[in-house]
């Protein structure tokens, strides 16, 4: 029986190698998902929902085990289909063209990701996050598999050891930064646009709801919803509108006054979206469980 020494290469396709690669893939995926959730939460419009309802709590409790299972399954697929085959390819390229396997493990996904990011950018996706995400996702699990099969690069030169350590440290950081960039976390918390009175002039609509605001304060409403003494109603008619400046919630609002629709003035439309693509929204009923209406301009 052959004795395994520190110089004997371990099998690339051994269970332990796949498990190690899967573990690294799962950890980096979980961290990226967490960064994405935080970024998407603080950088997107909450539409006035500042609390955590019972529905969100129940959904979180149910979702976490499912998410964990999906992350683990995805990491296992990544290890089998990308990370370990990438090391195998790197070993073959080393035998054919020289250089170190680690260099190929870093270069091949970077080059492939560059092409993929270019294709995505042609379709409108941002190139930088696409390239960084595509590269970083495959590198760390592959470096972990390579490290394990070579016994921590035992017998390798200082350059190989330093290169592997830098790859193991930099690629997760690059992946997390790219995720933060793509999710909007780097842009900071969301702030509602300030349009000023002239910015609201025009037609806002959603489905059959139509709100036409004119200069001078005139308003024409078609099936605009509101509550009258807790009874849902809709308003079609002519009246007036005025801009309510941003207050503690940092949002401007449009207040309507239509004589034929008693009580509609109690249901202002708050501004949301962005300066380039503004929205007017209003929630009927409870802020957590009520019916949200979002009108788009144009």
C-alpha positions in Angstrom: 0.0 0.0 0.0 1.3 3.5 -0.9 2.0 5.7 2.0 0.6 9.2 1.8 3.3 11.7 2.6 3.3 15.5 2.7 4.7 15.4 -0.8 2.1 13.1 -2.3 -0.6 15.0 -4.2 -4.1 14.3 -2.9 -6.8 13.2 -5.4 -8.5 16.2 -6.9 -11.8 14.4 -7.0 -11.7 13.1 -3.5 -14.6 13.6 -1.2 -12.6 15.8 1.1 -11.5 18.1 -1.7 -15.1 18.6 -2.9 -16.3 19.2 0.7 -13.6 21.9 1.3 -14.4 23.6 -2.0 -18.1 23.4 -1.3 -17.6 24.9 2.2 -15.7 27.9 0.8 -18.3 28.3 -1.9 -21.2 28.2 0.6 -19.6 30.7 3.0 -18.8 33.2 0.2 -22.3 32.8 -1.2 -24.0 33.3 2.2 -21.9 36.4 2.8 -22.7 37.8 -0.6 -26.4 37.1 -0.1 -26.3 39.0 3.2 -24.5 42.0 1.7 -27.0 42.0 -1.2 -30.0 41.9 1.2 -28.6 44.8 3.3 -27.8 46.8 0.2 -31.1 46.2 -1.5 -32.9 47.1 1.8 -31.3 50.4 2.5 -30.8 51.6 -1.1 -34.4 50.9 -2.3 -37.6 52.8 -1.6 -39.5 51.3 1.3 -42.7 53.2 0.2 -43.3 54.4 3.7 -43.1 50.9 5.3 -40.7 51.5 8.2 -41.8 48.7 10.5 -41.4 44.9 10.6 -44.8 43.3 10.4 -45.7 39.8 11.6 -45.8 38.7 8.0 -42.1 39.6 7.5 -41.1 37.8 10.7 -42.9 34.7 9.7 -41.5 34.9 6.2 -38.0 35.3 7.5 -38.3 32.3 9.8 -39.6 30.1 6.9 -37.2 31.5 4.4 -33.9 31.1 6.3 -33.8 27.2 6.3 -34.8 27.1 2.7 -32.2 29.7 1.8 -29.6 27.7 3.7 -30.4 24.6 1.8 -30.4 26.4 -1.5 -27.0 28.0 -0.7 -25.5 24.6 0.2 -26.9 22.9 -2.9 -25.6 25.8 -5.1 -22.2 25.6 -3.5 -22.0 21.8 -4.1 -22.9 22.4 -7.8 -20.3 25.1 -8.1 -17.6 22.8 -6.6 -18.5 19.9 -8.9 -19.1 21.9 -12.1 -16.7 24.9 -11.8 -14.2 24.9 -9.0 -12.7 21.4 -9.1 -12.8 21.2 -12.9 -11.1 24.6 -13.0 -8.2 23.2 -11.0 -8.1 20.1 -13.2 -7.9 22.4 -16.3 -5.2 24.5 -14.6 -3.1 21.3 -14.0 -3.4 20.3 -17.6 -2.5 23.8 -18.8 0.5 23.8 -16.5 1.8 20.5 -18.0 1.2 21.8 -21.5 2.3 25.5 -21.3 4.1 25.8 -18.0 3.5 28.4 -15.3 1.9 27.4 -12.1 -1.5 25.8 -11.7 -2.5 28.7 -9.3 -1.9 31.2 -12.1 -4.1 29.3 -14.5 -6.8 29.0 -11.8 -6.8 32.8 -11.5 -6.3 33.7 -15.2 -8.9 31.4 -16.8 -12.0 32.6 -14.8 -10.8 36.2 -15.1 -10.6 35.9 -18.9 -13.9 34.0 -19.2 -15.6 36.5 -16.9 -14.3 39.4 -19.0 -16.0 37.9 -22.1 -19.2 37.2 -20.2 -19.2 40.7 -18.6 -18.8 42.2 -22.1 -21.8 40.3 -23.4 -23.8 41.4 -20.4 -22.7 45.0 -20.8 -23.9 44.9 -24.4 -27.3 44.1 -23.0 -27.2 47.1 -20.6 -25.7 45.5 -17.4 -22.8 47.4 -15.7 -19.5 45.8 -16.8 -17.4 46.3 -13.6 -19.8 44.4 -11.1 -20.5 41.7 -13.7 -16.8 41.0 -14.3 -15.9 41.1 -10.6 -18.8 38.9 -9.6 -18.2 36.4 -12.3 -14.5 36.1 -11.5 -14.7 36.1 -7.8 -17.4 33.5 -7.6 -15.2 30.7 -9.1 -11.8 31.6 -7.8 -11.9 31.1 -4.0 -13.5 27.5 -4.0 -11.0 26.6 -6.7 -8.0 28.0 -4.8 -9.2 26.1 -1.7 -9.4 22.8 -3.8 -5.9 23.5 -5.2 -4.5 24.3 -1.8 -5.9 21.0 -0.4 -4.6 18.8 -3.2 -1.1 20.2 -2.8 -1.0 19.9 1.0 -1.1 23.7 1.4 1.5 24.0 -1.4 4.0 22.0 0.6 7.4 22.2 -1.1 6.3 25.2 -3.2 8.2 28.4 -3.5 7.5 31.5 -1.5 5.9 33.1 -4.6 3.3 30.3 -4.9 2.5 30.5 -1.2 2.1 34.2 -1.2 0.1 34.1 -4.4 -2.3 31.6 -3.0 -2.7 33.6 0.2 -3.3 36.8 -1.7 -5.9 35.1 -3.9 -7.7 33.6 -0.9 -7.8 37.1 0.7 -8.4 39.4 -2.3 -11.0 37.4 -4.3 -13.6 37.3 -1.5 -13.1 41.0 -0.8 -13.5 41.7 -4.5 -16.6 39.6 -4.6 -18.2 41.3 -1.6 -17.3 44.8 -2.9 -18.8 43.9 -6.3 -21.9 42.6 -4.6 -22.2 45.8 -2.5 -21.8 47.9 -5.7 -24.4 45.9 -7.6 -26.9 45.9 -4.8 -26.6 49.7 -4.2 -25.0 49.5 -0.8 -22.1 51.6 -1.8 -24.5 54.4 -3.0 -25.8 54.8 0.6 -29.3 54.9 2.0 -32.2 55.8 -0.3 -33.4 59.4 -0.4 -36.7 60.3 -2.1 -36.3 62.8 -5.0 -37.3 66.5 -4.5 -39.1 67.5 -7.7 -40.5 70.9 -6.8 -44.0 71.9 -8.0 -43.1 71.9 -11.7 -41.8 68.4 -11.5 -45.3 67.1 -10.6 -47.1 68.6 -13.6 -48.1 65.9 -16.0 -50.0 62.6 -16.0 -49.4 59.9 -13.4 -51.0 56.5 -14.0 -51.3 52.9 -13.0 -53.7 50.5 -14.7 -57.0 52.3 -14.8 -55.9 55.0 -12.2 -55.1 58.3 -13.8 -54.0 61.5 -12.1 -53.5 64.5 -14.3 -51.9 67.5 -12.5 -51.8 70.9 -14.3 -49.9 74.1 -13.7 -51.9 76.5 -11.6 -53.1 73.7 -9.3 -55.9 72.1 -11.3 -56.3 68.3 -11.1 -58.2 65.8 -13.2 -58.8 62.4 -11.5 -59.9 59.1 -13.0 -60.6 56.2 -10.6 -58.1 57.5 -8.0 -58.5 55.4 -4.8 -59.0 56.7 -1.3 -60.7 55.7 2.0 -63.8 57.5 3.2 -64.4 56.5 6.8 -62.5 53.3 6.3 -64.6 52.5 3.2 -62.5 52.1 0.1 -63.7 54.3 -2.7 -62.4 55.8 -6.0 -62.7 59.3 -7.3 -63.3 60.5 -10.8 -63.7 64.3 -11.2 -62.0 67.7 -11.3 -60.5 69.5 -8.4 -57.2 71.0 -7.2 -53.8 69.9 -6.0 -51.0 71.4 -3.9 -47.5 70.4 -3.0 -46.7 69.6 0.6 -43.0 70.1 1.2 -40.8 67.3 2.6 -41.2 66.9 6.4 -39.6 64.5 8.9 -39.9 61.5 6.5 -38.0 63.4 3.8 -40.7 63.1 1.2 -42.7 65.7 -0.7 -46.4 64.9 -1.2 -49.3 65.8 -3.4 -52.5 66.7 -1.7 -55.8 66.6 -3.6 -59.0 68.4 -3.1 -62.0 67.3 -5.1 -65.5 68.5 -4.0 -67.2 65.4 -5.4 -64.9 63.1 -3.4 -65.3 63.9 0.3 -62.3 62.8 2.4 -59.8 62.4 -0.5 -57.7 65.3 0.9 -56.8 63.0 3.9 -55.0 60.7 1.5 -51.9 62.4 0.0 -49.7 60.8 -2.6 -46.0 60.6 -1.5 -43.1 60.9 -4.0 -40.9 57.9 -4.5 -38.6 56.4 -7.2 -35.8 58.5 -8.5 -35.4 62.0 -10.0 -35.1 60.3 -13.5 -38.1 58.0 -12.9 -40.3 59.5 -10.2 -43.3 57.8 -8.7 -46.3 58.8 -6.6 -47.5 56.2 -4.1 -50.2 55.7 -1.5 -51.1 52.8 0.8 -54.8 52.2 1.7 -55.3 50.7 5.1 -52.6 49.4 7.4 -49.0 50.4 6.3 -47.8 46.8 6.6 -50.7 45.0 5.1 -52.6 47.6 3.1 -53.0 48.0 -0.6 -50.1 49.8 -2.2 -50.7 51.9 -5.3 -47.8 53.3 -7.3 -48.3 55.8 -10.1 -45.7 56.4 -12.8 -45.3 59.6 -14.7 -45.5 59.6 -18.5 
